[in-house]
Amino acid sequence: MRRALAAACVALSLWGVGCAPALHEHPKLASGVQAGSGRAVTREALLEEARHAWASRPDVAAVLRARQLFLEAAQRGSEGIEGLLGAAGATAWLVEHLEDPEERGRLAGEGVGLGQLCLQRAPGDPRCRYRLALALGQQARERPSTGLDGVRRMVKLLRGLTKEAPALDHGGPERVLALVLLRAPGWPAGPGDPEEGLEQARRAVALAPEDARNRMVLAEALLADGQKRAARKALERARELARKAAASGDPDAPARLREIERLAKRCNGQRQGR
């Protein structure tokens, strides 16, 4: 499920492929700002324009525009992280939606750099660590040589966030950690642990029961545990929530509905569970 949450981008085949460092030694502001684009507008105005373009997804051109504007806002001074966070989010979205593997790999690496720069500006802000964790997962998938180091760092960041800021992104730290534990190989090759993954998925649902993503992850965890009927029930609830979000204009809801249907097919194709 390549186009699932960025936070779920750990493919099992990554393990053992390489051991390149996942972090950038000297992170720089990602590319994308056109030469001479420094207009006489305030950072706040740039951020507002960027958010407007971001709301137009899944229009790829609009997301590219949003990313450029967020980056331009991030260049306006060395303080503030809203531009970096916005650029990181747009970058992650593009990694999941562009077809060119070289471009995805380049952007995944830039996403890690944006997360590092965010941490440099605001070491105490959990949003920076969360964005870095998600970017490390995407980079691990797109650049397999960074997989071992990247996933190790990703899990460490997420475990810390489950204690420090578990409600971030509607239970995001618990949700993404659950996916890593479900999909990665187990000890000694990796951190995979389906039983703990199910526990983390349940915690995510408890934190944000109205978020369709949490119900989807719970369904996957239940399916891995052989609980097919419970997985179907979780998927049906996820479908209801995603449809409600789509009706309210959530631009990400249609993609989530497609993910739900793909997972439903997996569920129906498995042997009868308990």
C-alpha positions in Angstrom: 0.0 0.0 0.0 2.5 2.5 -1.3 0.2 5.5 -1.0 -0.7 5.0 2.6 0.2 7.5 5.3 3.7 8.6 5.1 4.2 7.2 8.4 3.6 3.7 7.1 6.3 3.6 4.6 8.5 0.8 6.0 8.7 -2.0 3.4 10.1 -5.3 4.7 12.5 -5.6 1.8 14.4 -2.6 3.1 16.1 -4.5 5.9 19.6 -5.7 5.2 19.9 -3.7 2.0 22.3 -1.0 3.2 23.5 1.0 6.2 23.9 4.6 4.9 23.2 7.3 7.5 19.6 8.5 7.4 20.3 12.0 8.7 22.0 14.8 6.8 25.3 16.0 8.2 24.6 19.6 7.1 20.9 20.0 6.4 19.9 22.8 4.1 16.7 24.4 3.2 15.1 22.3 0.5 15.1 23.4 -3.1 11.9 24.6 -4.8 12.0 28.4 -4.4 12.3 30.0 -7.8 15.1 32.4 -8.4 14.0 35.9 -7.8 10.8 34.9 -6.1 11.6 37.0 -3.0 8.5 39.2 -3.3 7.9 42.2 -1.0 5.3 40.3 1.1 5.3 39.3 4.7 6.0 35.8 6.0 2.4 35.7 7.3 1.0 36.5 3.8 3.2 33.8 2.3 1.9 31.3 4.8 -1.7 32.2 4.1 -1.2 31.9 0.4 0.5 28.5 0.9 -2.3 27.2 3.1 -4.8 28.2 0.4 -2.9 26.3 -2.3 -2.4 23.3 0.1 -6.2 23.0 0.5 -6.5 22.4 -3.2 -5.0 18.9 -3.0 -5.1 16.4 -4.7 -4.2 19.0 -7.4 -0.4 18.2 -7.8 0.3 21.6 -9.3 -1.4 23.3 -6.3 0.7 21.2 -3.8 3.9 22.1 -5.6 2.9 25.8 -5.4 2.1 25.4 -1.7 5.5 23.8 -1.1 7.3 26.6 -2.9 5.4 29.2 -0.8 6.0 27.4 2.5 9.7 27.2 1.6 9.8 30.9 0.7 8.2 31.7 4.1 10.7 29.5 5.9 13.5 31.6 4.3 12.2 34.8 5.8 14.3 34.8 8.9 15.8 32.0 11.0 13.0 31.9 13.6 9.6 30.3 13.3 8.8 26.8 12.1 5.4 27.1 10.4 7.0 27.4 6.9 9.2 24.4 7.6 6.3 22.3 8.9 4.1 23.3 5.9 6.9 22.5 3.4 7.5 19.1 5.1 3.9 18.2 4.9 3.6 19.2 1.2 6.9 17.3 0.5 5.6 14.2 2.2 2.4 14.4 0.1 4.3 14.7 -3.1 6.4 11.7 -2.2 3.2 9.6 -2.0 1.7 10.9 -5.2 4.4 11.5 -7.8 5.3 8.7 -10.2 8.9 9.4 -10.9 11.0 7.3 -8.4 14.0 9.6 -8.7 11.9 12.6 -7.9 10.3 10.8 -5.0 13.7 9.8 -3.6 15.0 13.4 -3.9 12.0 14.8 -2.2 12.1 12.2 0.6 15.7 13.2 1.3 14.6 16.9 1.4 11.8 16.0 3.8 14.4 14.6 6.2 16.4 17.8 5.9 13.3 19.9 6.6 12.6 17.9 9.7 16.2 18.4 10.9 16.0 22.1 10.3 12.8 22.3 12.2 14.4 20.7 15.2 17.3 23.1 15.0 14.9 26.0 15.1 12.6 24.5 17.8 14.3 21.6 19.6 11.4 21.4 22.1 8.5 21.3 19.6 7.2 17.7 19.2 5.8 18.6 15.7 9.4 18.8 14.4 10.2 15.3 15.8 7.0 13.9 14.4 7.7 15.3 10.9 11.2 14.0 11.0 10.0 10.6 12.0 7.6 10.5 9.0 10.2 11.7 6.6 12.7 9.1 7.8 10.1 6.4 7.0 9.6 7.8 3.5 13.3 8.1 2.9 13.8 4.5 4.1 11.4 3.3 1.4 12.6 5.5 -1.4 16.3 5.2 -0.6 16.7 1.6 0.8 20.4 2.2 1.7 19.2 4.4 4.6 16.6 1.9 5.8 18.4 0.4 8.8 19.4 3.7 10.3 16.3 5.5 9.3 13.8 3.1 10.8 15.8 2.8 14.0 15.7 6.5 14.4 12.0 6.7 13.4 11.0 4.2 16.0 13.0 6.0 18.7 11.3 9.3 17.8 7.8 7.8 17.8 8.2 6.0 21.1 9.3 9.3 22.7 6.3 11.1 21.1 3.8 8.5 22.4 4.8 9.6 25.9 5.3 13.3 25.2 2.6 14.2 22.7 0.4 11.1 22.0 -2.5 13.2 20.8 -0.5 14.9 18.1 -2.1 14.5 14.6 -5.1 12.8 16.2 -3.0 10.0 17.7 -0.4 10.1 15.0 2.6 8.8 17.1 0.6 5.8 18.2 -0.8 5.2 14.8 2.4 5.4 12.9 4.3 3.3 15.4 1.6 0.7 15.1 2.2 0.5 11.4 5.9 0.2 11.8 5.5 -2.6 14.3 3.0 -4.4 12.1 5.0 -4.2 8.9 8.7 -4.4 9.9 10.4 -7.7 10.5 10.8 -8.9 14.0 13.9 -9.3 16.2 16.8 -9.6 15.4 16.3 -8.1 12.0 14.0 -5.3 13.0 11.5 -3.8 15.5 8.5 -5.7 14.2 6.0 -6.9 16.8 2.4 -7.4 15.7 1.1 -7.9 19.3 2.5 -4.5 20.3 1.3 -3.1 17.0 -2.2 -4.1 17.9 -1.9 -2.5 21.3 -0.6 0.8 19.8 -3.4 0.8 17.2 -6.0 0.5 20.0 -4.3 3.4 21.9 -4.6 5.5 18.7 -8.3 4.8 18.5 -8.8 5.6 22.1 -7.0 9.0 21.6 -9.0 9.9 18.4 -11.9 7.5 17.8 -13.3 9.7 15.0 -10.2 9.6 12.9 -10.6 7.1 10.0 -6.9 6.5 9.8 -6.8 5.1 13.3 -9.7 2.7 12.5 -7.8 1.6 9.4 -4.7 0.8 11.3 -6.7 -1.0 13.9 -8.3 -3.1 11.1 -4.8 -4.0 9.8 -3.6 -5.0 13.2 -6.7 -7.1 13.9 -6.3 -8.7 10.5 -2.6 -9.6 11.3 -3.8 -11.1 14.6 -6.3 -13.3 12.7 -9.4 -11.4 13.9 -11.1 -11.1 10.6 -14.6 -10.2 11.8 -13.3 -7.5 14.2 -11.1 -6.2 11.3 -14.2 -5.9 9.1 -16.1 -4.0 11.8 -13.2 -1.6 12.3 -13.0 -1.1 8.5 -16.7 -0.4 8.3 -16.4 2.3 11.0 -13.4 3.7 9.1 -15.5 3.8 5.9 -18.3 5.7 7.7 -15.8 8.2 9.1 -14.1 8.7 5.8 -17.4 9.3 4.0 -18.4 11.8 6.6 -15.0 13.6 6.1 -15.5 13.6 2.3 -18.9 15.1 2.7 -17.5 17.9 4.8 -14.8 18.7 2.1 -11.8 16.9 3.5 -9.4 16.7 0.5 -7.7 13.6 1.8 -10.9 11.6 2.4 -11.2 10.2 -1.1 -7.7 8.7 -0.9 -8.5 7.2 2.5 -11.6 5.6 1.1 -9.6 3.9 -1.6 -7.1 2.6 1.0 -10.1 1.2 3.0 -11.3 -0.6 -0.1 -7.9 -2.1 -0.7 -7.6 -3.3 2.8 -11.2 -4.7 2.6 -10.1 -6.8 -0.3 -7.2 -8.2 1.7 -9.5 -8.9 4.5 -12.0 -10.8 2.3 -9.1 -12.8 0.7 -7.8 -14.2 3.9 -8.8 -17.5 5.4 -11.6 -17.4 8.1 -10.3 -15.9 11.3 -11.8 -16.1 14.7 
